[in-house]
């Protein structure tokens, strides 16, 4: 039976917070749709203190950001992008077009077709998260998306230098210095100066996640990627308190609404980790953010064994799951609900967030129960087609189709089948319902 040494915010408190966000986003998106660029400018000034004639960056502004990188910074970005691109290509190669003759004269197939335009949101309010540029732009380009645009908020009153450079190096076709609801709304709905996209991707805060949720259907989205979540699964054989505390606070620093949860079979490890978190919060430079997240959303859960850890972890369905136990592969074999697994003490969530090659845009708020994270397949539509090559095949399928349509009462559908049976099979089948034969059909 799971015991909670520390609990996070109640479901009711979370629901009230979600309701406030939902109302704000709904009004903002309606304003963008009605007033376009004027609404964008007002929101940008209000929320980011950022005003300019055109929010699309010029080539000279982009070049300034790229050229401003040191040799080491450029090398580091190139290394990270190479890892992301390499794994994305491996994923793309796993998607195959198919065409097969399923019965004599009947050919079925599918093609994997990229969307035509994608909008990538790159967070950058508190931290310039240039890694999100790699994860979204490169993945879209490897998938074959023709037009990829990006939005990131300004950082300290100007375009975020590192983000802009990363977006450009990743291959973005247009870069906008816009953040928050106004960025997501502009890309999805379009304005006088920004052509709409077919799909939105990228992580963000609660407002960005809610905007994507409300826009889903108007455009496709990757997933609901809201505030960062992390779950550390640990035992005394695979982890110590300092390591667990470091990995928890390393993700809690994202913001005051980022859940960080320890799940363990050891009460001693649990209590020592709580002590270590207190120590680290006295020295961590980002403690102001991490402390609020830990106080409000942090949890410590003690269970009996690995089997129960799997059960509780699957109920939590966390975005990031760091496994530091005697047998990390046990969780790879048995867990089913997670955004990404980080197996063993030698790896960690930061590796996945920044450089190792897997994508860091991952499902939150239990969405891991039904979806994985961003990958090339999110930008691709698998579209089917069919051919019927022979009269015999058309007649055979048509006879089955006709009878099945009759069961459903679809006379028009049935006549689509019947006309083929008459023309290609020479069968004297009755006309469906009140459908009368045309002269051409009678002649045939």
C-alpha positions in Angstrom: 0.0 0.0 0.0 1.5 3.3 -1.1 2.3 5.8 1.8 2.7 9.5 1.1 5.4 11.2 3.1 4.6 14.4 1.2 1.6 15.2 -0.9 1.2 17.8 -3.7 -1.7 20.1 -4.5 -5.2 18.8 -4.4 -7.2 17.9 -7.5 -9.7 20.7 -6.7 -6.9 23.3 -6.5 -5.5 22.1 -9.8 -9.0 22.2 -11.4 -9.6 25.8 -10.3 -6.2 26.9 -11.7 -7.0 25.2 -15.0 -10.4 27.0 -15.2 -8.8 30.4 -14.8 -6.2 29.6 -17.5 -8.9 28.2 -19.8 -11.0 31.5 -19.6 -8.0 33.7 -20.3 -6.9 31.7 -23.3 -10.4 31.5 -24.8 -10.7 35.3 -24.7 -7.2 35.8 -26.2 -7.7 33.5 -29.1 -11.1 35.1 -30.0 -9.3 38.5 -30.0 -6.5 37.2 -32.3 -9.1 35.7 -34.7 -11.0 39.0 -34.8 -8.2 41.5 -34.9 -5.1 39.7 -36.1 -1.9 41.7 -35.9 -3.4 44.4 -33.7 -4.3 41.9 -31.1 -0.8 40.3 -31.3 0.8 43.6 -30.7 -1.3 44.5 -27.7 -0.6 41.1 -26.1 3.1 41.3 -26.8 3.4 44.7 -25.3 1.2 43.7 -22.3 2.9 40.3 -21.5 6.4 40.7 -22.8 6.9 44.5 -23.0 7.8 43.9 -26.6 6.7 46.1 -29.6 8.0 46.3 -33.1 6.7 46.9 -36.6 7.1 43.3 -37.8 7.6 40.4 -35.4 9.3 38.3 -38.1 13.1 38.6 -37.7 15.0 39.9 -40.7 17.9 37.9 -42.2 20.4 40.5 -40.8 18.9 40.0 -37.3 19.2 36.2 -37.6 22.8 36.5 -38.9 23.6 38.8 -36.0 22.5 36.1 -33.5 24.3 33.2 -35.3 27.5 35.2 -35.7 27.3 36.2 -32.0 27.9 32.6 -30.9 31.3 31.7 -29.7 33.1 28.9 -31.4 32.4 26.6 -28.4 28.7 27.6 -28.3 28.3 26.9 -32.0 30.1 23.6 -31.7 27.9 22.6 -28.8 24.7 23.4 -30.7 25.8 21.6 -33.8 26.6 18.5 -31.7 23.2 18.5 -30.1 21.5 19.1 -33.4 23.4 16.3 -35.0 22.2 13.8 -32.3 18.6 14.9 -32.7 18.8 14.8 -36.5 20.4 11.3 -36.5 17.7 9.8 -34.3 15.0 11.5 -36.2 16.3 10.0 -39.5 16.4 6.6 -37.9 12.7 7.1 -36.9 11.8 8.3 -40.3 13.4 5.3 -42.0 11.2 3.1 -39.8 8.1 4.4 -41.5 7.5 2.6 -44.8 5.1 3.1 -47.6 3.3 -0.2 -48.4 1.4 -1.6 -51.4 0.1 -5.1 -51.4 -2.3 -7.3 -53.5 -4.6 -8.5 -50.6 -6.6 -10.7 -52.9 -6.5 -11.3 -56.7 -7.1 -8.0 -58.4 -7.3 -5.9 -55.3 -4.4 -3.6 -54.4 -4.2 -1.7 -51.1 -1.5 0.7 -49.9 -0.6 3.6 -47.8 1.8 6.6 -48.2 3.4 8.5 -45.4 2.9 12.2 -46.3 4.3 15.1 -44.3 2.0 18.0 -43.5 2.7 21.1 -45.6 3.3 23.6 -42.8 4.2 23.4 -39.2 4.5 26.0 -36.5 7.1 25.4 -33.7 6.8 27.1 -30.4 10.1 27.5 -28.4 9.7 28.6 -24.8 11.9 31.3 -23.5 10.3 33.4 -20.9 12.4 32.5 -17.8 15.1 30.5 -19.7 16.1 30.6 -23.3 15.2 26.9 -24.1 17.2 26.6 -27.4 16.9 22.8 -27.2 13.2 23.1 -28.1 14.3 24.5 -31.5 16.3 21.3 -32.2 13.5 19.1 -31.1 10.8 20.7 -33.2 12.4 22.3 -36.3 14.8 19.4 -37.1 12.2 16.8 -36.5 9.8 18.6 -38.9 12.4 19.0 -41.5 13.5 15.4 -41.4 9.8 14.4 -41.7 9.7 16.5 -45.0 7.6 19.4 -43.9 8.0 22.1 -46.6 7.3 25.2 -44.5 8.5 25.4 -40.9 8.0 28.6 -38.9 9.0 29.3 -35.3 8.0 31.6 -32.5 9.9 32.3 -29.3 9.4 35.1 -26.9 11.9 37.9 -26.5 14.5 37.4 -23.7 15.4 40.4 -21.6 13.9 42.8 -24.1 15.4 41.5 -27.3 15.2 38.4 -29.5 16.7 35.5 -27.6 20.1 35.2 -29.2 20.8 31.5 -28.6 17.2 30.5 -29.5 17.3 32.4 -32.7 20.6 30.9 -33.7 19.4 27.4 -32.9 16.2 28.0 -34.9 18.2 29.2 -37.9 20.8 26.4 -37.7 18.0 23.8 -37.5 16.5 25.1 -40.7 13.5 27.3 -39.8 12.0 29.0 -42.8 10.7 32.0 -40.8 11.5 33.1 -37.3 9.2 35.3 -35.2 9.9 37.0 -31.9 6.6 36.3 -30.2 5.6 34.4 -27.1 2.7 32.8 -25.3 -0.9 32.6 -26.4 -0.3 35.3 -29.1 2.4 33.2 -30.7 0.4 30.0 -30.8 -2.8 31.7 -31.9 -1.0 33.6 -34.7 0.5 30.4 -36.1 -2.7 28.4 -35.9 -5.2 31.1 -37.0 -3.1 33.3 -39.2 -3.0 37.1 -39.2 -2.5 39.8 -41.8 1.2 39.1 -41.8 1.5 35.4 -40.7 0.1 32.6 -42.9 -1.5 29.8 -40.8 0.1 26.4 -40.4 -1.4 22.9 -40.5 0.2 21.8 -37.2 1.4 23.2 -33.9 4.2 21.6 -31.9 6.4 22.4 -29.0 6.2 22.6 -25.2 5.2 25.6 -23.1 3.6 26.9 -19.9 0.0 26.3 -18.9 -1.3 29.0 -21.2 0.5 27.7 -24.2 -0.7 24.1 -23.5 -4.3 25.3 -23.1 -4.1 27.4 -26.3 -3.0 24.3 -28.2 -5.9 22.3 -26.6 -8.4 24.9 -27.7 -7.0 25.1 -31.2 -6.9 21.3 -31.8 -9.2 20.6 -34.7 -8.5 23.9 -36.4 -4.9 22.6 -36.6 -3.2 19.4 -35.6 -1.0 19.4 -32.5 1.8 17.2 -31.3 0.4 16.6 -27.8 -0.6 18.5 -24.7 2.9 19.5 -23.4 2.3 21.7 -20.4 4.5 22.3 -17.3 7.3 19.9 -16.9 6.8 16.7 -14.8 9.4 14.4 -13.4 9.1 11.1 -11.5 12.2 9.5 -9.9 11.8 5.8 -9.2 14.6 4.7 -6.9 15.8 2.2 -4.4 18.9 2.0 -2.2 20.7 -0.3 -4.6 20.5 2.1 -7.5 20.5 5.6 -6.0 21.4 7.8 -3.1 19.6 10.7 -1.6 21.8 13.4 -3.1 21.3 11.9 -6.6 17.5 11.7 -6.2 17.3 15.2 -4.8 19.4 16.6 -7.7 17.3 14.9 -10.3 14.0 16.1 -8.7 15.1 19.7 -8.4 16.7 19.7 -11.8 13.3 19.5 -13.3 11.3 21.5 -10.6 13.3 24.5 -11.6 11.3 24.8 -14.8 8.6 26.7 -12.9 6.4 26.8 -9.8 3.8 24.4 -11.3 6.2 21.6 -12.2 5.5 18.4 -10.3 8.5 16.4 -9.0 7.7 13.1 -7.4 9.9 10.5 -5.7 8.7 6.9 -5.7 10.7 4.4 -3.7 10.7 1.2 -1.7 13.0 2.7 0.9 11.6 5.0 3.6 15.2 5.8 4.6 16.0 7.0 1.1 12.7 8.9 1.0 13.5 10.8 4.2 17.1 11.4 3.4 16.1 12.8 -0.1 13.7 15.3 1.6 16.6 16.4 3.7 18.9 16.7 0.7 16.3 18.8 -1.2 16.2 21.2 1.7 20.0 21.5 1.6 20.1 22.0 -2.2 17.4 24.6 -2.1 19.7 26.8 0.0 22.4 26.8 -2.7 20.7 26.2 -6.0 20.7 29.4 -8.1 17.2 28.6 -9.4 15.8 27.8 -6.0 13.1 30.4 -6.2 11.3 28.5 -8.9 12.3 25.0 -7.7 11.2 25.7 -4.1 7.7 26.7 -5.1 7.3 23.7 -7.3 8.5 21.4 -4.6 6.4 22.9 -1.9 3.1 22.9 -3.9 3.5 19.9 -6.3 6.3 17.8 -4.8 5.4 14.3 -3.6 7.3 11.5 -1.8 5.7 8.0 -2.1 6.9 4.8 -0.4 5.7 1.4 -1.6 6.5 -2.2 -0.9 8.2 -3.5 -4.0 9.1 -3.0 -7.6 5.7 -4.4 -8.8 3.9 -1.8 -6.8 6.2 0.9 -8.1 5.2 0.0 -11.6 1.5 0.1 -10.7 1.8 3.6 -9.0 4.1 4.9 -11.8 1.6 3.9 -14.5 -1.2 5.7 -12.5 0.9 8.8 -12.4 1.8 8.6 -16.1 4.6 11.1 -15.8 6.3 13.0 -18.6 9.8 12.1 -17.5 10.6 8.9 -15.5 14.1 8.5 -14.1 14.7 4.9 -13.0 17.6 4.3 -10.6 17.1 0.9 -9.1 18.8 -2.5 -8.9 17.1 -3.5 -12.1 16.1 -0.6 -14.3 15.2 -2.8 -17.2 12.4 -4.3 -15.1 10.6 -1.0 -15.6 11.3 -0.9 -19.3 9.7 -4.4 -19.6 6.7 -3.6 -17.4 5.8 0.0 -17.5 3.3 1.3 -20.1 2.5 4.9 -19.2 5.4 7.4 -19.5 6.6 10.1 -21.8 10.3 9.0 -21.7 12.3 6.6 -19.6 15.8 7.3 -18.3 17.3 4.0 -17.2 20.1 3.9 -14.7 22.0 6.4 -12.7 24.4 7.2 -15.6 21.7 9.0 -17.6 19.2 11.6 -16.5 16.4 13.8 -17.8 18.7 16.7 -18.6 20.5 14.5 -21.2 17.2 13.9 -22.9 16.2 17.5 -22.6 19.3 18.9 -24.2 21.6 16.7 -26.2 21.3 12.9 -26.3 19.0 12.7 -29.3 15.6 11.6 -28.2 12.9 14.3 -28.3 12.1 16.3 -25.2 8.6 17.4 -26.2 6.6 14.8 -24.2 3.1 14.2 -22.8 2.0 15.8 -19.5 -1.1 15.7 -17.3 -1.5 11.9 -17.8 -1.5 12.1 -21.6 1.2 9.4 -21.5 -1.7 7.0 -21.1 -2.6 7.4 -24.8 0.3 9.1 -26.6 4.1 9.2 -26.8 6.2 12.3 -27.4 7.1 14.3 -30.4 8.8 12.4 -33.2 8.8 12.5 -37.0 5.6 10.5 -37.2 3.7 13.4 -35.6 4.3 15.4 -38.7 3.3 12.6 -41.1 -0.1 11.5 -42.3 -0.5 7.9 -43.2 -2.9 8.0 -46.1 -4.4 4.9 -47.7 -5.3 4.2 -51.3 -6.8 1.3 -53.3 -7.0 -0.1 -56.8 -9.2 -2.8 -58.2 -7.5 -4.2 -61.3 -9.9 -6.8 -62.7 -13.6 -7.2 -63.5 -13.7 -10.3 -61.3 -12.4 -8.5 -58.3 -14.7 -5.5 -58.7 -17.7 -8.0 -59.0 -16.7 -10.0 -56.0 -16.1 -7.1 -53.7 -19.2 -5.4 -55.1 -21.5 -8.3 -54.2 -20.3 -8.3 -50.6 -20.5 -4.5 -50.4 -24.1 -4.5 -51.8 -25.4 -7.0 -49.2 -23.6 -5.2 -46.3 -25.1 -1.8 -47.5 -28.5 -3.3 -47.5 -28.1 -4.4 -43.9 -27.4 -0.8 -43.0 -30.1 0.7 -45.2 -27.7 2.7 -47.3 -29.4 2.6 -50.7 -27.0 5.0 -52.4 -23.9 3.2 -51.1 -25.5 -0.1 -52.3 -26.0 1.3 -55.8 -22.3 2.3 -56.0 -21.6 -1.4 -55.5 -24.5 -2.7 -57.7 -23.5 -0.6 -60.8 -20.1 -2.2 -60.7 -21.6 -5.7 -60.4 -23.8 -5.0 -63.4 -21.1 -3.4 -65.6 -18.1 -5.6 -64.7 -19.8 -8.8 -63.8 -22.7 -8.9 -66.1 -25.0 -9.8 -63.2 -28.6 -8.9 -63.2 -28.7 -7.4 -59.7 -31.7 -5.2 -58.7 -31.4 -1.5 -58.4 -31.1 -0.2 -54.8 -34.2 1.5 -53.5 -35.6 4.0 -56.0 -32.5 4.3 -58.0 -33.3 4.0 -61.7 -30.7 2.8 -64.3 -29.4 5.4 -66.8 -29.4 4.7 -70.5 -25.7 4.2 -70.3 -26.1 1.5 -67.7 -28.8 -0.2 -69.6 -26.6 -0.2 -72.8 -23.7 -1.6 -70.8 
